[in-house]
């Protein structure tokens, strides 16, 4: 028994499915210490949108660390923070006509969600939050209270209160008009639903089965929130930073959330970093009312700035991502066609295949690993094979990954897959 099994907690998960000891990585490729090579269509669960050890980000990081500059600074002012804020304002906020205050909570996705929920309640004076079926927002108590997965919720150990779950786009799969029940419940004083402080939503449910909300549905939700003076929070932790093609995943819908949560790939390099963005009039915090020790991780500011400057100064990168996403969707559609009841879900480079038999998805993911491709599963029953390649993946790498996935799917299902070159 090695030290991972003898000493590390039973809570570990990815290492149970992928038993390799990974010791080096570059771009879309990872290598294990026993000499195996893996194509990475997992990308650190979305924390590595620009790939492993991207030299565009690595060089300024090394220069910064060797310069003697400040690494840890809580929320004090540093040149690295100034440059990040100026760059984020210039390249992301202003071109999209977004006027958001930038809050640095703790450095993870669940930290920025917790800050968003706390702020919404403070601003409105209300306690109730609405979330959606199959949502996932993090593993701390507040985030778990708006998460749908029962296994994760049970891990809280205490009742998760002051929230309600309502149907996500397509959940009812019937003729009932969108938001009919929710609209009526908000307008009826006898419905038993307290007027919420906020609604929190993912435009694509990364962990909940890759269900992607339609742009029209998101616009309807935003309108409903405005009508009833309810704050709209978009959790863009996994779907943001270009993962769906645009920097923010909600851009396609043309909505402006009141609060936005960003983490994972905002640092660009896999370093811990998170942002909670909100309209200026919502900035009602008292100094120090919400804080944390690791809000000022300057190396993350450096790599985040480098990523923005290199990839988001114009529209070329987004166009490249859109082209890659089209090829991925076409390839996955051909694989899905081979198995009755299978469909492609998701948007952009957050896309996968739903299988009616969840065991098929799990076995295909395992078979892909044995053939040198890292993909995970998604959904309440792990019924979706989830592909999340780095946004910098080449057309050749994408094709190779699709070929491996097709072979794995054919091996598991026995259904022949016809996959021609999609590049």
GILIN-V695246 format. One line per field, one symbol per residue. phi: phi as a letter, one per 30 degrees, with the letter a starting at -180 (. if undefined). psi: psi as a letter, one per 40 degrees, with the letter a starting at -180 (. if undefined). A space follows every 10 residues. Layout:
# GILIN-V695246
phi->???
psi->???
This chain:
# GILIN-V695246
phi->.dddddcddd debedddcdd cdbaaaicbb bcdcjdbbdc cchhhjdbec idheddcddd ddeddddidd ccbhcddbed dedddddddd ccdddchccc dcccdddbdd dddeddddde ddddiccdbc bbeidbbkcd dddddcccdd ddddddibdc cibbcbddei ddhbddeeie ddddddccdc dicddddacc bcdbdeccji dcddeddddd dddddddchc dcccdcdcdd hjecjcecdd dedicbddbb cbahcddicj ddabbccaee dddcddeidb bldcdcdded dddddddddd cbdbcddddd dddddddddd ddddddedbd idbdbjaicb bacdcdcddd dddddddddd cjbcbccbjd chcbdccbde dceddddddd dddddddddd dddiceccbc dcd
psi->hidddddiie eiddeddgei hheiihbehi iieeeihhhh fdfffeefde ihfhdddddd dddddeeeih dhebfihidd dddddddddd dddddefhgh ihhgaieidd dddddddddd ddddeidihh aiheiheiei dddddeidhd ddddedeiih ifiihihihe ddfaehihed ddddddehee dehihidihh ihdhgdeeef hhhidddddd dddddddefh ihhhhfddea fededidiee ddefigidhh hibcedddee ihiiihiiid eegeiihedh aidfefgddd dddddddddd dedaeddddd dddddddddd dddddddehh eiihiaibfg iahhhdhddd dddddddddd efhhiaiiid efehhhhgii eehidddddd dddddddddd dddehhhhhi he.
